[in-house]
Amino acid sequence: MITADMIYGHTDSIILCRLLDGDSYGYEINRAIRERSHGQFEFKEATLYTAMRRLEKDGAVCSYWGDDVASGGGRRRYFTITDAGRAYYARRVREWHDLADLMRLLLDEEQGERV
């Protein structure tokens, strides 16, 4: 099972990746994450919205209010990734790959069957 501690530090990257697919609102972002992870992970609502506010403050995303006619006309706050957000996402993905490579070196099971 994947825990929040395992994901900690990658929240921004996960959210920004979902926004690369197009503008979205919080619940829809979380649903996409849940579906993409085959139900193994989803953010707590407070975590998601805290991250969204931080990303907006830092200029990685911007938001706007939209009317969702399909669901009965309620107003939703949509988020869109900015150019700065795309650059930040690309940097974070490179960092993730570097970390994954390092972890493979440090935890390589072929060097002694430790599990």
C-alpha positions in Angstrom: 0.0 0.0 0.0 1.3 3.5 -0.9 1.2 5.9 2.0 1.2 9.7 2.1 4.7 9.6 3.6 6.0 7.8 0.5 4.5 10.5 -1.7 5.5 13.4 0.5 7.7 15.8 -1.4 6.1 14.9 -4.7 2.7 16.4 -4.2 3.4 19.4 -6.5 4.7 17.2 -9.3 1.7 14.9 -9.2 -0.7 17.8 -9.3 1.1 19.6 -12.1 1.3 16.4 -14.1 -2.5 16.2 -14.0 -2.8 19.8 -15.1 -0.6 19.1 -18.1 -3.7 17.3 -19.5 -5.8 20.5 -19.2 -7.5 22.8 -16.8 -9.2 21.1 -13.9 -10.6 21.6 -10.4 -9.6 20.0 -7.1 -12.1 17.1 -7.0 -11.4 16.2 -10.6 -7.6 16.3 -10.1 -7.9 14.0 -7.1 -10.2 11.6 -9.0 -7.7 11.4 -11.9 -4.9 10.6 -9.4 -7.0 7.9 -7.8 -7.9 6.4 -11.1 -4.3 6.7 -12.5 -3.0 4.9 -9.3 -5.6 2.2 -9.6 -7.1 3.3 -6.3 -3.8 3.0 -4.4 -3.5 6.8 -3.7 -5.5 10.0 -3.4 -4.8 13.2 -1.6 -6.6 14.3 1.5 -8.7 17.3 0.6 -6.7 19.6 2.9 -3.4 18.5 1.5 -4.6 19.0 -2.1 -6.0 22.5 -1.6 -3.0 23.6 0.5 -0.8 22.5 -2.3 -2.9 24.2 -4.9 -2.8 27.5 -2.9 1.0 27.2 -2.6 1.4 26.5 -6.3 -0.7 29.5 -7.2 1.2 31.7 -4.8 4.4 30.5 -6.4 3.1 31.2 -9.9 3.1 27.6 -11.0 -0.7 27.6 -11.5 -3.4 30.2 -11.8 -7.0 29.8 -11.1 -10.4 31.1 -12.4 -14.0 30.5 -11.6 -16.0 28.6 -14.0 -19.6 27.5 -14.3 -20.2 23.8 -14.6 -23.4 23.6 -16.5 -23.2 19.8 -16.8 -23.4 19.3 -13.0 -26.3 21.7 -12.4 -24.6 25.0 -12.8 -22.4 25.1 -9.7 -19.3 27.3 -9.7 -15.9 25.6 -9.5 -12.5 27.0 -9.2 -10.4 25.7 -12.1 -6.6 25.6 -12.1 -4.3 25.9 -15.1 -0.6 25.3 -15.3 1.6 28.3 -16.2 4.8 28.4 -18.1 6.6 28.6 -14.8 4.7 25.6 -13.6 5.7 23.6 -16.7 9.4 24.5 -16.0 9.0 23.6 -12.3 7.4 20.3 -13.2 10.2 19.4 -15.7 12.8 20.1 -13.1 11.0 18.1 -10.5 10.7 15.1 -12.9 14.4 15.2 -13.5 15.0 15.3 -9.8 12.7 12.3 -9.4 14.6 10.3 -12.0 17.9 11.2 -10.3 16.4 10.0 -6.9 15.0 6.8 -8.4 18.4 6.0 -10.0 20.1 6.6 -6.7 17.6 4.4 -4.8 18.1 1.6 -7.3 21.9 1.8 -6.6 21.4 1.9 -2.9 18.7 -0.8 -2.7 19.7 -3.0 -5.5 18.5 -6.5 -4.5 20.9 -8.2 -7.0 23.8 -7.3 -4.7 22.9 -9.8 -2.0 19.2 -10.8 -1.9 18.4 -8.8 1.2 14.6 -9.2 1.1 
